[in-house]
Structure formats: C-alpha cells, structure tokens
Amino acid sequence: MIDWHTILWCCITLGFLLVCFLIIYYIVSARMMKKKREELKEQLVHMKPGKDILFAGGIRGKIIRA
C-alpha cells in the first residue's frame, strides 16, 4: 500500500531544500558580480594614456589617448 502522506512530505521537504539552495546561490552570485564590477571600475580608473595593457587573448598594447 502506498503511503501518500509520506510521499507528500518528502516532496515538500525536497522543494524547500531546493528553494533554499537557489536563494543561497543567488546571494553568493550577486555578491561575486558586485565585487567583479567594483574591480572593473577600479581598473578603468587607473587606465591612463601611456600605460601598457595586456588583452585577454595575450595581445599587448599601449593606451594612446583617453
């Protein structure tokens, strides 16, 4: 005989755990994106003409004008 009461509570528990995991993932992801945005803003502030830079593809360059 199938105990529907137990199956229902297992589904509710799994759903609750999934929602908790998604909330934690969202919070951690948002914090990392904020930190990355601040780092990029800091890098852009320090870019001045005459400064050597290295692109992601490994190409070197020099900033000529702003």
mmCIF file as Biopython writes it, N, C-alpha, C and O atoms, coordinates in Angstrom:
data_model
#
loop_
_atom_site.group_PDB
_atom_site.id
_atom_site.type_symbol
_atom_site.label_atom_id
_atom_site.label_alt_id
_atom_site.label_comp_id
_atom_site.label_asym_id
_atom_site.label_entity_id
_atom_site.label_seq_id
_atom_site.pdbx_PDB_ins_code
_atom_site.Cartn_x
_atom_site.Cartn_y
_atom_site.Cartn_z
_atom_site.occupancy
_atom_site.B_iso_or_equiv
_atom_site.auth_seq_id
_atom_site.auth_asym_id
_atom_site.pdbx_PDB_model_num
ATOM 1   N N  . MET A ? 1  ? 0.841  -1.184 0.000   1.0 0.0 1  A 1 
ATOM 2   C CA . MET A ? 1  ? 0.000  0.000  0.000   1.0 0.0 1  A 1 
ATOM 3   C C  . MET A ? 1  ? 0.892  1.256  0.000   1.0 0.0 1  A 1 
ATOM 4   O O  . MET A ? 1  ? 1.894  1.311  0.713   1.0 0.0 1  A 1 
ATOM 5   N N  . ILE A ? 2  ? 0.530  2.224  -0.777  1.0 0.0 2  A 1 
ATOM 6   C CA . ILE A ? 2  ? 1.307  3.454  -0.908  1.0 0.0 2  A 1 
ATOM 7   C C  . ILE A ? 2  ? 0.884  4.417  0.190   1.0 0.0 2  A 1 
ATOM 8   O O  . ILE A ? 2  ? -0.302 4.666  0.410   1.0 0.0 2  A 1 
ATOM 9   N N  . ASP A ? 3  ? 1.900  4.956  0.878   1.0 0.0 3  A 1 
ATOM 10  C CA . ASP A ? 3  ? 1.632  5.937  1.940   1.0 0.0 3  A 1 
ATOM 11  C C  . ASP A ? 3  ? 1.797  7.334  1.342   1.0 0.0 3  A 1 
ATOM 12  O O  . ASP A ? 3  ? 2.907  7.867  1.318   1.0 0.0 3  A 1 
ATOM 13  N N  . TRP A ? 4  ? 0.713  7.929  0.863   1.0 0.0 4  A 1 
ATOM 14  C CA . TRP A ? 4  ? 0.736  9.223  0.193   1.0 0.0 4  A 1 
ATOM 15  C C  . TRP A ? 4  ? 1.162  10.354 1.124   1.0 0.0 4  A 1 
ATOM 16  O O  . TRP A ? 4  ? 1.733  11.351 0.682   1.0 0.0 4  A 1 
ATOM 17  N N  . HIS A ? 5  ? 0.886  10.193 2.390   1.0 0.0 5  A 1 
ATOM 18  C CA . HIS A ? 5  ? 1.265  11.224 3.355   1.0 0.0 5  A 1 
ATOM 19  C C  . HIS A ? 5  ? 2.796  11.371 3.410   1.0 0.0 5  A 1 
ATOM 20  O O  . HIS A ? 5  ? 3.314  12.487 3.432   1.0 0.0 5  A 1 
ATOM 21  N N  . THR A ? 6  ? 3.502  10.254 3.431   1.0 0.0 6  A 1 
ATOM 22  C CA . THR A ? 6  ? 4.966  10.274 3.463   1.0 0.0 6  A 1 
ATOM 23  C C  . THR A ? 6  ? 5.525  10.827 2.163   1.0 0.0 6  A 1 
ATOM 24  O O  . THR A ? 6  ? 6.469  11.616 2.185   1.0 0.0 6  A 1 
ATOM 25  N N  . ILE A ? 7  ? 4.960  10.428 1.037   1.0 0.0 7  A 1 
ATOM 26  C CA . ILE A ? 7  ? 5.423  10.923 -0.264  1.0 0.0 7  A 1 
ATOM 27  C C  . ILE A ? 7  ? 5.227  12.436 -0.354  1.0 0.0 7  A 1 
ATOM 28  O O  . ILE A ? 7  ? 6.105  13.144 -0.847  1.0 0.0 7  A 1 
ATOM 29  N N  . LEU A ? 8  ? 4.099  12.928 0.111   1.0 0.0 8  A 1 
ATOM 30  C CA . LEU A ? 8  ? 3.822  14.368 0.092   1.0 0.0 8  A 1 
ATOM 31  C C  . LEU A ? 8  ? 4.850  15.132 0.921   1.0 0.0 8  A 1 
ATOM 32  O O  . LEU A ? 8  ? 5.375  16.148 0.466   1.0 0.0 8  A 1 
ATOM 33  N N  . TRP A ? 9  ? 5.142  14.663 2.119   1.0 0.0 9  A 1 
ATOM 34  C CA . TRP A ? 9  ? 6.109  15.358 2.970   1.0 0.0 9  A 1 
ATOM 35  C C  . TRP A ? 9  ? 7.528  15.291 2.408   1.0 0.0 9  A 1 
ATOM 36  O O  . TRP A ? 9  ? 8.310  16.223 2.592   1.0 0.0 9  A 1 
ATOM 37  N N  . CYS A ? 10 ? 7.862  14.202 1.730   1.0 0.0 10 A 1 
ATOM 38  C CA . CYS A ? 10 ? 9.184  14.117 1.076   1.0 0.0 10 A 1 
ATOM 39  C C  . CYS A ? 10 ? 9.284  15.148 -0.047  1.0 0.0 10 A 1 
ATOM 40  O O  . CYS A ? 10 ? 10.314 15.805 -0.199  1.0 0.0 10 A 1 
ATOM 41  N N  . CYS A ? 11 ? 8.226  15.290 -0.826  1.0 0.0 11 A 1 
ATOM 42  C CA . CYS A ? 11 ? 8.222  16.270 -1.912  1.0 0.0 11 A 1 
ATOM 43  C C  . CYS A ? 11 ? 8.305  17.694 -1.367  1.0 0.0 11 A 1 
ATOM 44  O O  . CYS A ? 11 ? 9.025  18.528 -1.916  1.0 0.0 11 A 1 
ATOM 45  N N  . ILE A ? 12 ? 7.577  17.972 -0.303  1.0 0.0 12 A 1 
ATOM 46  C CA . ILE A ? 12 ? 7.625  19.302 0.312   1.0 0.0 12 A 1 
ATOM 47  C C  . ILE A ? 12 ? 9.022  19.591 0.842   1.0 0.0 12 A 1 
ATOM 48  O O  . ILE A ? 12 ? 9.536  20.695 0.668   1.0 0.0 12 A 1 
ATOM 49  N N  . THR A ? 13 ? 9.639  18.604 1.488   1.0 0.0 13 A 1 
ATOM 50  C CA . THR A ? 13 ? 10.988 18.780 2.033   1.0 0.0 13 A 1 
ATOM 51  C C  . THR A ? 13 ? 11.996 19.026 0.914   1.0 0.0 13 A 1 
ATOM 52  O O  . THR A ? 13 ? 12.826 19.929 1.018   1.0 0.0 13 A 1 
ATOM 53  N N  . LEU A ? 14 ? 11.930 18.236 -0.151  1.0 0.0 14 A 1 
ATOM 54  C CA . LEU A ? 14 ? 12.852 18.425 -1.272  1.0 0.0 14 A 1 
ATOM 55  C C  . LEU A ? 14 ? 12.639 19.781 -1.939  1.0 0.0 14 A 1 
ATOM 56  O O  . LEU A ? 14 ? 13.606 20.446 -2.311  1.0 0.0 14 A 1 
ATOM 57  N N  . GLY A ? 15 ? 11.401 20.191 -2.090  1.0 0.0 15 A 1 
ATOM 58  C CA . GLY A ? 15 ? 11.112 21.502 -2.668  1.0 0.0 15 A 1 
ATOM 59  C C  . GLY A ? 15 ? 11.666 22.624 -1.807  1.0 0.0 15 A 1 
ATOM 60  O O  . GLY A ? 15 ? 12.231 23.588 -2.326  1.0 0.0 15 A 1 
ATOM 61  N N  . PHE A ? 16 ? 11.508 22.505 -0.487  1.0 0.0 16 A 1 
ATOM 62  C CA . PHE A ? 16 ? 12.038 23.510 0.442   1.0 0.0 16 A 1 
ATOM 63  C C  . PHE A ? 16 ? 13.555 23.591 0.352   1.0 0.0 16 A 1 
ATOM 64  O O  . PHE A ? 16 ? 14.120 24.685 0.328   1.0 0.0 16 A 1 
ATOM 65  N N  . LEU A ? 17 ? 14.216 22.440 0.303   1.0 0.0 17 A 1 
ATOM 66  C CA . LEU A ? 17 ? 15.679 22.428 0.201   1.0 0.0 17 A 1 
ATOM 67  C C  . LEU A ? 17 ? 16.144 23.028 -1.129  1.0 0.0 17 A 1 
ATOM 68  O O  . LEU A ? 17 ? 17.151 23.734 -1.176  1.0 0.0 17 A 1 
ATOM 69  N N  . LEU A ? 18 ? 15.417 22.748 -2.195  1.0 0.0 18 A 1 
ATOM 70  C CA . LEU A ? 18 ? 15.763 23.313 -3.490  1.0 0.0 18 A 1 
ATOM 71  C C  . LEU A ? 18 ? 15.620 24.829 -3.487  1.0 0.0 18 A 1 
ATOM 72  O O  . LEU A ? 18 ? 16.485 25.531 -4.012  1.0 0.0 18 A 1 
ATOM 73  N N  . VAL A ? 19 ? 14.554 25.336 -2.911  1.0 0.0 19 A 1 
ATOM 74  C CA . VAL A ? 19 ? 14.349 26.789 -2.826  1.0 0.0 19 A 1 
ATOM 75  C C  . VAL A ? 19 ? 15.446 27.428 -1.978  1.0 0.0 19 A 1 
ATOM 76  O O  . VAL A ? 19 ? 15.967 28.481 -2.344  1.0 0.0 19 A 1 
ATOM 77  N N  . CYS A ? 20 ? 15.808 26.807 -0.848  1.0 0.0 20 A 1 
ATOM 78  C CA . CYS A ? 20 ? 16.895 27.333 -0.001  1.0 0.0 20 A 1 
ATOM 79  C C  . CYS A ? 20 ? 18.210 27.378 -0.772  1.0 0.0 20 A 1 
ATOM 80  O O  . CYS A ? 20 ? 18.949 28.359 -0.684  1.0 0.0 20 A 1 
ATOM 81  N N  . PHE A ? 21 ? 18.505 26.320 -1.527  1.0 0.0 21 A 1 
ATOM 82  C CA . PHE A ? 21 ? 19.732 26.277 -2.310  1.0 0.0 21 A 1 
ATOM 83  C C  . PHE A ? 21 ? 19.750 27.385 -3.354  1.0 0.0 21 A 1 
ATOM 84  O O  . PHE A ? 21 ? 20.773 28.044 -3.535  1.0 0.0 21 A 1 
ATOM 85  N N  . LEU A ? 22 ? 18.635 27.598 -4.042  1.0 0.0 22 A 1 
ATOM 86  C CA . LEU A ? 22 ? 18.572 28.637 -5.063  1.0 0.0 22 A 1 
ATOM 87  C C  . LEU A ? 22 ? 18.736 30.032 -4.470  1.0 0.0 22 A 1 
ATOM 88  O O  . LEU A ? 22 ? 19.377 30.889 -5.079  1.0 0.0 22 A 1 
ATOM 89  N N  . ILE A ? 23 ? 18.171 30.267 -3.303  1.0 0.0 23 A 1 
ATOM 90  C CA . ILE A ? 23 ? 18.321 31.571 -2.644  1.0 0.0 23 A 1 
ATOM 91  C C  . ILE A ? 23 ? 19.775 31.811 -2.267  1.0 0.0 23 A 1 
ATOM 92  O O  . ILE A ? 23 ? 20.302 32.901 -2.491  1.0 0.0 23 A 1 
ATOM 93  N N  . ILE A ? 24 ? 20.425 30.808 -1.698  1.0 0.0 24 A 1 
ATOM 94  C CA . ILE A ? 24 ? 21.836 30.943 -1.311  1.0 0.0 24 A 1 
ATOM 95  C C  . ILE A ? 24 ? 22.700 31.158 -2.554  1.0 0.0 24 A 1 
ATOM 96  O O  . ILE A ? 24 ? 23.607 31.990 -2.539  1.0 0.0 24 A 1 
ATOM 97  N N  . TYR A ? 25 ? 22.427 30.417 -3.624  1.0 0.0 25 A 1 
ATOM 98  C CA . TYR A ? 25 ? 23.185 30.568 -4.872  1.0 0.0 25 A 1 
ATOM 99  C C  . TYR A ? 25 ? 23.026 31.983 -5.435  1.0 0.0 25 A 1 
ATOM 100 O O  . TYR A ? 25 ? 23.998 32.584 -5.891  1.0 0.0 25 A 1 
ATOM 101 N N  . TYR A ? 26 ? 21.818 32.504 -5.404  1.0 0.0 26 A 1 
ATOM 102 C CA . TYR A ? 26 ? 21.549 33.851 -5.914  1.0 0.0 26 A 1 
ATOM 103 C C  . TYR A ? 26 ? 22.315 34.898 -5.100  1.0 0.0 26 A 1 
ATOM 104 O O  . TYR A ? 26 ? 22.899 35.817 -5.674  1.0 0.0 26 A 1 
ATOM 105 N N  . ILE A ? 27 ? 22.319 34.771 -3.788  1.0 0.0 27 A 1 
ATOM 106 C CA . ILE A ? 27 ? 23.006 35.738 -2.931  1.0 0.0 27 A 1 
ATOM 107 C C  . ILE A ? 27 ? 24.511 35.706 -3.186  1.0 0.0 27 A 1 
ATOM 108 O O  . ILE A ? 27 ? 25.143 36.753 -3.323  1.0 0.0 27 A 1 
ATOM 109 N N  . VAL A ? 28 ? 25.081 34.510 -3.250  1.0 0.0 28 A 1 
ATOM 110 C CA . VAL A ? 28 ? 26.525 34.386 -3.483  1.0 0.0 28 A 1 
ATOM 111 C C  . VAL A ? 28 ? 26.882 34.917 -4.871  1.0 0.0 28 A 1 
ATOM 112 O O  . VAL A ? 28 ? 27.887 35.610 -5.032  1.0 0.0 28 A 1 
ATOM 113 N N  . SER A ? 29 ? 26.067 34.597 -5.864  1.0 0.0 29 A 1 
ATOM 114 C CA . SER A ? 29 ? 26.319 35.056 -7.229  1.0 0.0 29 A 1 
ATOM 115 C C  . SER A ? 29 ? 26.243 36.582 -7.317  1.0 0.0 29 A 1 
ATOM 116 O O  . SER A ? 29 ? 27.071 37.207 -7.979  1.0 0.0 29 A 1 
ATOM 117 N N  . ALA A ? 30 ? 25.267 37.175 -6.661  1.0 0.0 30 A 1 
ATOM 118 C CA . ALA A ? 30 ? 25.122 38.630 -6.687  1.0 0.0 30 A 1 
ATOM 119 C C  . ALA A ? 30 ? 26.319 39.307 -6.021  1.0 0.0 30 A 1 
ATOM 120 O O  . ALA A ? 30 ? 26.797 40.335 -6.500  1.0 0.0 30 A 1 
ATOM 121 N N  . ARG A ? 31 ? 26.800 38.738 -4.926  1.0 0.0 31 A 1 
ATOM 122 C CA . ARG A ? 31 ? 27.962 39.328 -4.244  1.0 0.0 31 A 1 
ATOM 123 C C  . ARG A ? 31 ? 29.206 39.243 -5.117  1.0 0.0 31 A 1 
ATOM 124 O O  . ARG A ? 31 ? 29.992 40.189 -5.167  1.0 0.0 31 A 1 
ATOM 125 N N  . MET A ? 32 ? 29.394 38.110 -5.811  1.0 0.0 32 A 1 
ATOM 126 C CA . MET A ? 32 ? 30.567 37.968 -6.674  1.0 0.0 32 A 1 
ATOM 127 C C  . MET A ? 32 ? 30.486 38.921 -7.856  1.0 0.0 32 A 1 
ATOM 128 O O  . MET A ? 32 ? 31.504 39.483 -8.261  1.0 0.0 32 A 1 
ATOM 129 N N  . MET A ? 33 ? 29.287 39.116 -8.423  1.0 0.0 33 A 1 
ATOM 130 C CA . MET A ? 33 ? 29.139 40.053 -9.537  1.0 0.0 33 A 1 
ATOM 131 C C  . MET A ? 33 ? 29.406 41.480 -9.091  1.0 0.0 33 A 1 
ATOM 132 O O  . MET A ? 33 ? 30.002 42.253 -9.840  1.0 0.0 33 A 1 
ATOM 133 N N  . LYS A ? 34 ? 28.980 41.845 -7.893  1.0 0.0 34 A 1 
ATOM 134 C CA . LYS A ? 34 ? 29.231 43.186 -7.371  1.0 0.0 34 A 1 
ATOM 135 C C  . LYS A ? 34 ? 30.729 43.408 -7.175  1.0 0.0 34 A 1 
ATOM 136 O O  . LYS A ? 34 ? 31.254 44.473 -7.499  1.0 0.0 34 A 1 
ATOM 137 N N  . LYS A ? 35 ? 31.407 42.397 -6.646  1.0 0.0 35 A 1 
ATOM 138 C CA . LYS A ? 35 ? 32.852 42.504 -6.431  1.0 0.0 35 A 1 
ATOM 139 C C  . LYS A ? 35 ? 33.582 42.639 -7.771  1.0 0.0 35 A 1 
ATOM 140 O O  . LYS A ? 35 ? 34.514 43.435 -7.887  1.0 0.0 35 A 1 
ATOM 141 N N  . LYS A ? 36 ? 33.170 41.873 -8.777  1.0 0.0 36 A 1 
ATOM 142 C CA . LYS A ? 36 ? 33.794 41.936 -10.095 1.0 0.0 36 A 1 
ATOM 143 C C  . LYS A ? 36 ? 33.559 43.300 -10.744 1.0 0.0 36 A 1 
ATOM 144 O O  . LYS A ? 36 ? 34.453 43.847 -11.389 1.0 0.0 36 A 1 
ATOM 145 N N  . ARG A ? 37 ? 32.351 43.848 -10.572 1.0 0.0 37 A 1 
ATOM 146 C CA . ARG A ? 37 ? 32.030 45.169 -11.129 1.0 0.0 37 A 1 
ATOM 147 C C  . ARG A ? 37 ? 32.909 46.240 -10.491 1.0 0.0 37 A 1 
ATOM 148 O O  . ARG A ? 37 ? 33.383 47.139 -11.184 1.0 0.0 37 A 1 
ATOM 149 N N  . GLU A ? 38 ? 33.134 46.156 -9.170  1.0 0.0 38 A 1 
ATOM 150 C CA . GLU A ? 38 ? 33.992 47.129 -8.485  1.0 0.0 38 A 1 
ATOM 151 C C  . GLU A ? 38 ? 35.439 47.016 -8.952  1.0 0.0 38 A 1 
ATOM 152 O O  . GLU A ? 38 ? 36.116 48.032 -9.109  1.0 0.0 38 A 1 
ATOM 153 N N  . GLU A ? 39 ? 35.924 45.785 -9.178  1.0 0.0 39 A 1 
ATOM 154 C CA . GLU A ? 39 ? 37.280 45.597 -9.674  1.0 0.0 39 A 1 
ATOM 155 C C  . GLU A ? 39 ? 37.437 46.201 -11.071 1.0 0.0 39 A 1 
ATOM 156 O O  . GLU A ? 39 ? 38.448 46.839 -11.363 1.0 0.0 39 A 1 
ATOM 157 N N  . LEU A ? 40 ? 36.440 46.001 -11.931 1.0 0.0 40 A 1 
ATOM 158 C CA . LEU A ? 40 ? 36.498 46.561 -13.278 1.0 0.0 40 A 1 
ATOM 159 C C  . LEU A ? 40 ? 36.484 48.084 -13.243 1.0 0.0 40 A 1 
ATOM 160 O O  . LEU A ? 40 ? 37.205 48.735 -13.998 1.0 0.0 40 A 1 
ATOM 161 N N  . LYS A ? 41 ? 35.659 48.648 -12.360 1.0 0.0 41 A 1 
ATOM 162 C CA . LYS A ? 41 ? 35.616 50.108 -12.225 1.0 0.0 41 A 1 
ATOM 163 C C  . LYS A ? 41 ? 36.972 50.640 -11.761 1.0 0.0 41 A 1 
ATOM 164 O O  . LYS A ? 41 ? 37.428 51.681 -12.236 1.0 0.0 41 A 1 
ATOM 165 N N  . GLU A ? 42 ? 37.612 49.932 -10.841 1.0 0.0 42 A 1 
ATOM 166 C CA . GLU A ? 42 ? 38.927 50.331 -10.337 1.0 0.0 42 A 1 
ATOM 167 C C  . GLU A ? 42 ? 39.971 50.272 -11.462 1.0 0.0 42 A 1 
ATOM 168 O O  . GLU A ? 42 ? 40.820 51.157 -11.564 1.0 0.0 42 A 1 
ATOM 169 N N  . GLN A ? 43 ? 39.908 49.243 -12.296 1.0 0.0 43 A 1 
ATOM 170 C CA . GLN A ? 43 ? 40.843 49.120 -13.407 1.0 0.0 43 A 1 
ATOM 171 C C  . GLN A ? 43 ? 40.652 50.251 -14.411 1.0 0.0 43 A 1 
ATOM 172 O O  . GLN A ? 43 ? 41.626 50.800 -14.926 1.0 0.0 43 A 1 
ATOM 173 N N  . LEU A ? 44 ? 39.406 50.597 -14.685 1.0 0.0 44 A 1 
ATOM 174 C CA . LEU A ? 44 ? 39.146 51.675 -15.642 1.0 0.0 44 A 1 
ATOM 175 C C  . LEU A ? 44 ? 39.630 53.026 -15.124 1.0 0.0 44 A 1 
ATOM 176 O O  . LEU A ? 44 ? 40.052 53.874 -15.911 1.0 0.0 44 A 1 
ATOM 177 N N  . VAL A ? 45 ? 39.572 53.231 -13.821 1.0 0.0 45 A 1 
ATOM 178 C CA . VAL A ? 45 ? 40.063 54.487 -13.243 1.0 0.0 45 A 1 
ATOM 179 C C  . VAL A ? 45 ? 41.570 54.611 -13.439 1.0 0.0 45 A 1 
ATOM 180 O O  . VAL A ? 45 ? 42.081 55.708 -13.667 1.0 0.0 45 A 1 
ATOM 181 N N  . HIS A ? 46 ? 42.284 53.486 -13.350 1.0 0.0 46 A 1 
ATOM 182 C CA . HIS A ? 46 ? 43.751 53.518 -13.440 1.0 0.0 46 A 1 
ATOM 183 C C  . HIS A ? 46 ? 44.267 53.489 -14.874 1.0 0.0 46 A 1 
ATOM 184 O O  . HIS A ? 46 ? 45.479 53.559 -15.081 1.0 0.0 46 A 1 
ATOM 185 N N  . MET A ? 47 ? 43.391 53.388 -15.871 1.0 0.0 47 A 1 
ATOM 186 C CA . MET A ? 47 ? 43.852 53.392 -17.259 1.0 0.0 47 A 1 
ATOM 187 C C  . MET A ? 47 ? 44.097 54.820 -17.712 1.0 0.0 47 A 1 
ATOM 188 O O  . MET A ? 47 ? 43.166 55.615 -17.842 1.0 0.0 47 A 1 
ATOM 189 N N  . LYS A ? 48 ? 45.348 55.131 -17.948 1.0 0.0 48 A 1 
ATOM 190 C CA . LYS A ? 48 ? 45.765 56.461 -18.391 1.0 0.0 48 A 1 
ATOM 191 C C  . LYS A ? 48 ? 46.567 56.312 -19.680 1.0 0.0 48 A 1 
ATOM 192 O O  . LYS A ? 48 ? 47.125 55.245 -19.934 1.0 0.0 48 A 1 
ATOM 193 N N  . PRO A ? 49 ? 46.635 57.353 -20.491 1.0 0.0 49 A 1 
ATOM 194 C CA . PRO A ? 49 ? 47.473 57.294 -21.702 1.0 0.0 49 A 1 
ATOM 195 C C  . PRO A ? 49 ? 48.929 56.985 -21.350 1.0 0.0 49 A 1 
ATOM 196 O O  . PRO A ? 49 ? 49.477 57.524 -20.389 1.0 0.0 49 A 1 
ATOM 197 N N  . GLY A ? 50 ? 49.540 56.108 -22.146 1.0 0.0 50 A 1 
ATOM 198 C CA . GLY A ? 50 ? 50.926 55.711 -21.927 1.0 0.0 50 A 1 
ATOM 199 C C  . GLY A ? 50 ? 51.074 54.428 -21.130 1.0 0.0 50 A 1 
ATOM 200 O O  . GLY A ? 50 ? 52.183 53.909 -21.011 1.0 0.0 50 A 1 
ATOM 201 N N  . LYS A ? 51 ? 49.996 53.906 -20.585 1.0 0.0 51 A 1 
ATOM 202 C CA . LYS A ? 51 ? 50.065 52.691 -19.774 1.0 0.0 51 A 1 
ATOM 203 C C  . LYS A ? 51 ? 49.997 51.452 -20.670 1.0 0.0 51 A 1 
ATOM 204 O O  . LYS A ? 51 ? 49.183 51.385 -21.591 1.0 0.0 51 A 1 
ATOM 205 N N  . ASP A ? 52 ? 50.869 50.464 -20.386 1.0 0.0 52 A 1 
ATOM 206 C CA . ASP A ? 52 ? 50.859 49.198 -21.125 1.0 0.0 52 A 1 
ATOM 207 C C  . ASP A ? 52 ? 49.733 48.319 -20.587 1.0 0.0 52 A 1 
ATOM 208 O O  . ASP A ? 52 ? 49.487 48.271 -19.382 1.0 0.0 52 A 1 
ATOM 209 N N  . ILE A ? 53 ? 49.047 47.618 -21.512 1.0 0.0 53 A 1 
ATOM 210 C CA . ILE A ? 53 ? 47.963 46.725 -21.116 1.0 0.0 53 A 1 
ATOM 211 C C  . ILE A ? 53 ? 48.134 45.384 -21.817 1.0 0.0 53 A 1 
ATOM 212 O O  . ILE A ? 53 ? 48.829 45.280 -22.828 1.0 0.0 53 A 1 
ATOM 213 N N  . LEU A ? 54 ? 47.487 44.359 -21.262 1.0 0.0 54 A 1 
ATOM 214 C CA . LEU A ? 54 ? 47.514 43.021 -21.830 1.0 0.0 54 A 1 
ATOM 215 C C  . LEU A ? 54 ? 46.073 42.565 -21.999 1.0 0.0 54 A 1 
ATOM 216 O O  . LEU A ? 54 ? 45.332 42.464 -21.021 1.0 0.0 54 A 1 
ATOM 217 N N  . PHE A ? 55 ? 45.676 42.290 -23.237 1.0 0.0 55 A 1 
ATOM 218 C CA . PHE A ? 55 ? 44.318 41.839 -23.520 1.0 0.0 55 A 1 
ATOM 219 C C  . PHE A ? 55 ? 44.164 40.366 -23.146 1.0 0.0 55 A 1 
ATOM 220 O O  . PHE A ? 55 ? 45.153 39.668 -22.922 1.0 0.0 55 A 1 
ATOM 221 N N  . ALA A ? 56 ? 42.924 39.903 -23.082 1.0 0.0 56 A 1 
ATOM 222 C CA . ALA A ? 56 ? 42.639 38.526 -22.698 1.0 0.0 56 A 1 
ATOM 223 C C  . ALA A ? 56 ? 43.236 37.521 -23.678 1.0 0.0 56 A 1 
ATOM 224 O O  . ALA A ? 56 ? 43.589 36.414 -23.273 1.0 0.0 56 A 1 
ATOM 225 N N  . GLY A ? 57 ? 43.357 37.870 -24.937 1.0 0.0 57 A 1 
ATOM 226 C CA . GLY A ? 57 ? 43.915 36.974 -25.940 1.0 0.0 57 A 1 
ATOM 227 C C  . GLY A ? 57 ? 45.434 36.926 -25.927 1.0 0.0 57 A 1 
ATOM 228 O O  . GLY A ? 57 ? 46.027 36.186 -26.712 1.0 0.0 57 A 1 
ATOM 229 N N  . GLY A ? 58 ? 46.081 37.697 -25.054 1.0 0.0 58 A 1 
ATOM 230 C CA . GLY A ? 58 ? 47.534 37.712 -24.961 1.0 0.0 58 A 1 
ATOM 231 C C  . GLY A ? 58 ? 48.175 38.817 -25.784 1.0 0.0 58 A 1 
ATOM 232 O O  . GLY A ? 58 ? 49.401 38.872 -25.886 1.0 0.0 58 A 1 
ATOM 233 N N  . ILE A ? 59 ? 47.387 39.685 -26.365 1.0 0.0 59 A 1 
ATOM 234 C CA . ILE A ? 59 ? 47.916 40.784 -27.182 1.0 0.0 59 A 1 
ATOM 235 C C  . ILE A ? 59 ? 48.276 41.951 -26.269 1.0 0.0 59 A 1 
ATOM 236 O O  . ILE A ? 59 ? 47.475 42.395 -25.447 1.0 0.0 59 A 1 
ATOM 237 N N  . ARG A ? 60 ? 49.495 42.428 -26.436 1.0 0.0 60 A 1 
ATOM 238 C CA . ARG A ? 60 ? 49.950 43.573 -25.650 1.0 0.0 60 A 1 
ATOM 239 C C  . ARG A ? 60 ? 49.592 44.868 -26.372 1.0 0.0 60 A 1 
ATOM 240 O O  . ARG A ? 60 ? 49.534 44.909 -27.601 1.0 0.0 60 A 1 
ATOM 241 N N  . GLY A ? 61 ? 49.353 45.925 -25.596 1.0 0.0 61 A 1 
ATOM 242 C CA . GLY A ? 61 ? 49.042 47.209 -26.204 1.0 0.0 61 A 1 
ATOM 243 C C  . GLY A ? 61 ? 49.436 48.343 -25.294 1.0 0.0 61 A 1 
ATOM 244 O O  . GLY A ? 61 ? 49.855 48.135 -24.156 1.0 0.0 61 A 1 
ATOM 245 N N  . LYS A ? 62 ? 49.294 49.553 -25.816 1.0 0.0 62 A 1 
ATOM 246 C CA . LYS A ? 62 ? 49.601 50.751 -25.043 1.0 0.0 62 A 1 
ATOM 247 C C  . LYS A ? 62 ? 48.475 51.733 -25.287 1.0 0.0 62 A 1 
ATOM 248 O O  . LYS A ? 62 ? 48.058 51.947 -26.425 1.0 0.0 62 A 1 
ATOM 249 N N  . ILE A ? 63 ? 47.989 52.326 -24.215 1.0 0.0 63 A 1 
ATOM 250 C CA . ILE A ? 63 ? 46.926 53.309 -24.324 1.0 0.0 63 A 1 
ATOM 251 C C  . ILE A ? 63 ? 47.515 54.604 -24.849 1.0 0.0 63 A 1 
ATOM 252 O O  . ILE A ? 63 ? 48.444 55.158 -24.261 1.0 0.0 63 A 1 
ATOM 253 N N  . ILE A ? 64 ? 46.967 55.090 -25.971 1.0 0.0 64 A 1 
ATOM 254 C CA . ILE A ? 64 ? 47.485 56.296 -26.605 1.0 0.0 64 A 1 
ATOM 255 C C  . ILE A ? 64 ? 46.714 57.527 -26.151 1.0 0.0 64 A 1 
ATOM 256 O O  . ILE A ? 64 ? 47.307 58.547 -25.800 1.0 0.0 64 A 1 
ATOM 257 N N  . ARG A ? 65 ? 45.384 57.425 -26.161 1.0 0.0 65 A 1 
ATOM 258 C CA . ARG A ? 65 ? 44.574 58.559 -25.726 1.0 0.0 65 A 1 
ATOM 259 C C  . ARG A ? 65 ? 43.331 58.048 -25.008 1.0 0.0 65 A 1 
ATOM 260 O O  . ARG A ? 65 ? 42.919 56.900 -25.171 1.0 0.0 65 A 1 
ATOM 261 N N  . ALA A ? 66 ? 42.759 58.918 -24.227 1.0 0.0 66 A 1 
ATOM 262 C CA . ALA A ? 66 ? 41.591 58.523 -23.431 1.0 0.0 66 A 1 
ATOM 263 C C  . ALA A ? 66 ? 40.312 58.665 -24.193 1.0 0.0 66 A 1 
ATOM 264 O O  . ALA A ? 66 ? 39.241 58.373 -23.661 1.0 0.0 66 A 1 
#
